[in-house]
Amino acid sequence: MNWLIIVSNPNDENAQLVQNFLSGKFGAESSKVLLYPNISREELFDICNKVLVSSHFIILDSERLHKLPDYNFILGLIRGRQCPAFIFEGRPYIRRYESLEKELRGSSYFTCFSHLNELTNLIEKNFEKYRRDDEQKNALASLFANGIPFTSDCFAQYIAKDNTEICETFFKAGMLMNARTSNGIPLLCIATRNDCISKVKWLLENGADIDAISSDRGYSPVMDAVWRKNFDITKYLISKGADLSFVSSDGQPILVLAVGNGNVDIVKILLENGADPDIKDSMGMSAREYALLFKKKPMIELMEKFPKK
């Protein structure tokens, strides 16, 4: 966050009070610019450049500033950037300002105050929100600057590539962890299908639904992990409470899928965590029956430890 304080008096004590407040309370950096009558074009140009790189604005003594023709120009520049501005007059705020400022007073980006403590109290109350909003705005700008569309499909590509930096930028920019691709595939399923355990953990840590169901296969993330024969991701999802009783949209219980894939370790961990070997699939067969049918001795022996209920 870059705070810019705009004053009309170089000796304005309130400016120092505000700077001390920002640095002392939040460790926030701020700078100060002076707007005065007959300011040179060079100095005004310098102020404009500072406005363009600042994220939040505090305007002090606006009663005096509003008499300057360049003030409305600066206000318009701030408004065009859609940045929050806190305007302090220093006395009861009289609505006799020029039309532009009257219009801006109704803006969600501009807030006017008659007392300095009201201004600082509002900033203190909402500072964390201002920080998050600024972080989101910067993250979006970073994505666009690098030619990366802010879409769930594009996010999914970077999850599949296990690109932590870009994934973090998407998250900061406001992408939901429960977003889906245009094909209806949850991001957690994307990470699982690409064997990206780091992204599986990261998505869950940031609120992804562990039992989200994909629209293409009708699998949950843990079913995708079993399908991929990925023991580590399967184990991790189980440890986080993944539902093992779910049946896919094509009628497959998770243990039937595991038996079909032939990974004994995955079958074992599913059984040990409550997966039912006797739930039948759409063909009327259970995991136990498939193991017997295809003579998968290690799996048969495992299931014998879990008698039919």
C-alpha positions in Angstrom: 0.0 0.0 0.0 1.3 3.5 -0.9 -0.4 6.3 1.0 -0.2 9.9 -0.4 -1.1 12.9 1.8 -2.1 16.0 -0.1 -1.8 19.3 1.8 -2.1 23.0 1.0 0.2 24.2 3.9 3.8 22.9 4.1 3.6 23.3 7.9 0.3 21.4 8.4 0.7 19.7 11.7 -2.0 17.2 10.8 0.1 15.8 8.0 2.8 14.7 10.5 0.1 13.3 12.8 -1.4 11.2 10.0 2.1 10.0 8.9 2.9 9.0 12.5 -0.5 7.2 12.7 0.1 5.2 9.6 3.7 4.2 10.4 3.1 3.7 14.1 -0.1 1.7 13.9 0.4 -0.3 10.7 4.0 0.2 9.6 2.6 1.8 6.4 4.7 4.1 4.3 3.4 7.4 3.2 4.6 10.5 1.3 3.4 14.1 1.3 2.8 16.5 -1.6 2.0 20.2 -1.5 -0.7 21.7 -3.7 -0.8 25.5 -3.8 -1.8 28.5 -5.9 0.1 29.1 -9.1 2.0 25.8 -8.8 4.3 25.2 -11.7 3.4 22.7 -14.4 6.5 20.7 -13.5 5.5 20.4 -9.9 1.9 19.5 -10.8 3.2 16.9 -13.2 5.3 15.4 -10.3 2.2 15.3 -8.1 0.3 13.5 -10.9 3.0 10.9 -11.2 2.8 10.3 -7.4 -1.0 9.9 -7.7 -0.5 7.3 -10.4 1.7 5.1 -8.2 -0.2 5.6 -4.9 -3.0 3.4 -3.7 -4.7 5.4 -0.9 -5.0 9.2 -0.4 -5.6 11.5 2.6 -6.5 15.1 1.7 -6.0 17.7 4.4 -7.6 21.1 4.6 -9.8 20.6 1.6 -11.7 23.9 2.3 -8.6 25.7 1.1 -7.7 23.2 -1.6 -11.1 23.4 -3.3 -10.3 27.0 -4.3 -7.5 25.8 -6.5 -8.3 24.9 -10.1 -5.8 22.0 -10.0 -7.5 20.4 -7.0 -10.5 19.2 -9.0 -8.1 17.8 -11.6 -6.3 15.8 -8.9 -9.6 14.6 -7.5 -10.7 13.4 -10.9 -7.4 11.6 -11.4 -7.8 9.8 -8.1 -11.4 8.9 -8.9 -10.4 7.6 -12.3 -8.0 5.2 -10.6 -10.8 4.1 -8.3 -8.6 4.5 -5.2 -9.9 5.3 -1.7 -9.5 8.9 -0.6 -10.1 10.4 2.8 -10.9 14.1 2.7 -10.5 16.2 5.9 -11.7 19.8 6.0 -11.0 20.7 9.6 -14.4 22.2 10.4 -18.0 21.1 9.9 -18.2 20.0 6.3 -20.2 22.5 4.3 -21.7 21.4 1.0 -20.8 24.4 -1.0 -18.1 22.8 -3.0 -17.9 22.8 -6.8 -20.0 20.3 -8.7 -17.2 17.8 -9.2 -16.5 17.4 -5.5 -20.2 17.2 -4.7 -20.4 14.3 -7.1 -17.3 12.7 -5.7 -18.7 12.9 -2.1 -21.3 10.4 -3.1 -18.6 8.0 -4.4 -17.7 4.9 -2.5 -14.1 5.8 -3.0 -14.3 9.2 -1.4 -15.1 9.8 2.3 -15.3 13.3 3.9 -14.7 14.2 7.6 -15.0 17.2 9.8 -12.8 15.8 12.5 -9.4 14.2 12.1 -10.0 11.5 14.7 -13.1 10.3 12.6 -10.8 9.9 9.6 -8.1 7.9 11.6 -10.8 5.8 13.3 -12.2 4.7 10.0 -8.8 3.9 8.6 -7.9 1.9 11.7 -11.3 0.0 11.6 -10.9 -0.9 7.9 -7.2 -1.1 7.4 -7.1 -4.8 6.9 -9.8 -4.6 4.3 -7.9 -1.8 2.5 -4.8 -4.0 2.5 -6.7 -7.0 1.1 -8.4 -4.9 -1.6 -5.0 -3.4 -2.6 -3.4 -6.8 -2.7 -6.2 -8.1 -4.9 -6.0 -5.1 -7.3 -2.2 -5.6 -7.6 -2.5 -9.3 -8.2 -5.1 -8.7 -11.0 -2.8 -6.1 -12.5 0.1 -8.6 -12.4 -1.8 -11.3 -14.2 -3.0 -8.9 -16.9 0.5 -7.5 -17.3 1.8 -11.0 -18.0 -1.0 -11.8 -20.4 -2.7 -14.3 -18.1 -6.6 -14.3 -18.2 -8.3 -14.3 -14.8 -10.4 -17.4 -15.5 -10.8 -20.7 -13.7 -9.6 -22.6 -16.9 -6.4 -20.6 -16.9 -6.0 -21.1 -13.1 -6.4 -24.8 -13.6 -3.6 -24.9 -16.2 -1.2 -23.4 -13.6 -2.4 -25.8 -10.9 -1.7 -28.7 -13.3 1.8 -27.2 -13.9 2.4 -26.9 -10.1 3.3 -23.2 -10.6 3.1 -21.9 -7.1 3.9 -18.2 -7.9 1.1 -17.9 -10.4 -1.3 -19.9 -8.3 -0.7 -17.6 -5.4 -1.3 -14.6 -7.6 -4.7 -16.0 -8.7 -5.6 -16.6 -5.1 -4.7 -13.0 -4.1 -6.6 -11.7 -7.1 -9.8 -13.3 -5.7 -10.1 -16.6 -7.5 -12.2 -19.0 -5.4 -10.7 -22.3 -4.4 -14.0 -24.0 -5.2 -14.1 -22.6 -8.7 -14.5 -25.1 -11.6 -13.3 -25.2 -15.1 -15.6 -24.7 -18.0 -16.0 -28.5 -18.1 -17.2 -28.5 -14.5 -14.0 -30.0 -13.0 -13.2 -28.7 -9.5 -9.7 -27.3 -9.0 -9.0 -29.9 -6.4 -9.7 -32.6 -8.9 -7.3 -30.9 -11.4 -4.5 -31.0 -8.8 -5.3 -34.6 -8.0 -5.4 -35.8 -11.6 -2.0 -34.2 -12.2 -0.5 -35.8 -9.1 0.3 -32.3 -7.6 0.1 -33.1 -3.9 1.5 -29.7 -3.0 -1.4 -28.0 -4.7 -3.9 -30.5 -3.2 -2.7 -29.4 0.2 -2.6 -25.7 -0.7 -6.2 -25.8 -2.1 -7.5 -27.5 1.0 -5.7 -25.1 3.3 -7.4 -22.3 1.5 -10.9 -23.6 1.7 -11.5 -26.1 -1.2 -14.3 -28.6 -0.8 -12.7 -31.9 -0.2 -15.7 -33.8 -1.6 -16.5 -31.7 -4.6 -17.8 -33.8 -7.5 -16.6 -33.4 -11.1 -19.1 -33.0 -13.9 -17.2 -35.1 -16.4 -16.5 -38.4 -14.5 -18.7 -37.8 -11.5 -15.6 -38.5 -9.3 -14.7 -36.8 -6.0 -11.0 -35.8 -5.5 -10.2 -39.0 -3.5 -11.7 -41.1 -6.3 -9.5 -39.3 -8.8 -6.5 -40.1 -6.5 -7.5 -43.8 -6.5 -8.0 -43.7 -10.2 -4.5 -42.2 -10.6 -3.1 -45.0 -8.2 -1.6 -42.1 -6.2 -1.2 -43.5 -2.7 0.2 -40.3 -1.1 -2.7 -38.1 -2.3 -5.2 -40.8 -1.4 -3.7 -41.1 2.1 -3.7 -37.3 2.6 -7.3 -36.8 1.4 -8.4 -39.6 3.8 -6.5 -37.9 6.7 -8.5 -34.7 5.9 -11.8 -36.5 6.1 -12.7 -37.3 2.5 -16.0 -39.2 2.1 -15.2 -42.9 1.3 -18.9 -43.9 1.0 -19.5 -41.9 -2.2 -20.6 -43.6 -5.3 -19.7 -42.0 -8.7 -22.3 -40.9 -11.2 -21.5 -44.0 -13.2 -22.3 -46.2 -10.2 -18.7 -47.0 -9.0 -18.0 -47.2 -5.3 -14.4 -46.2 -4.4 -13.3 -49.7 -3.5 -14.6 -51.1 -6.8 -12.4 -48.5 -8.5 -9.4 -49.4 -6.3 -9.8 -53.1 -7.0 -10.0 -52.5 -10.7 -6.8 -50.5 -10.6 -5.0 -53.2 -8.7 -3.1 -51.2 -6.1 -3.1 -53.3 -2.9 -1.8 -50.5 -0.7 -4.7 -48.2 -1.7 -7.2 -51.0 -1.1 -5.7 -51.5 2.3 -5.8 -47.9 3.4 -9.4 -47.6 2.1 -10.5 -50.6 4.1 -8.7 -49.4 7.2 -10.5 -46.1 7.0 -14.0 -47.5 6.7 -14.6 -48.0 3.0 -17.3 -50.7 2.6 -16.1 -53.7 0.4 -19.7 -54.9 -0.1 -21.3 -51.8 -1.6 -22.4 -52.8 -5.1 -21.8 -50.9 -8.3 -24.3 -50.3 -11.2 -23.6 -53.9 -12.4 -24.6 -55.4 -9.1 -21.0 -56.3 -8.1 -19.1 -55.3 -5.0 -15.3 -54.8 -4.5 -15.1 -58.1 -2.6 -16.9 -59.9 -5.5 -14.6 -58.4 -8.1 -11.5 -59.5 -6.1 -12.9 -63.0 -6.0 -13.9 -63.0 -9.6 -10.5 -61.9 -10.8 -8.6 -64.0 -8.2 -6.8 -61.1 -6.7 -5.5 -63.0 -3.7 -3.8 -60.2 -1.8 -7.0 -58.2 -1.9 -9.1 -61.1 -1.0 -7.0 -61.7 2.1 -7.2 -58.1 3.1 -11.0 -58.1 2.8 -11.3 -61.2 4.9 -10.2 -59.0 7.8 -13.3 -57.0 7.2 -16.2 -59.5 7.3 -19.4 -58.8 5.5 -21.8 -57.0 7.7 
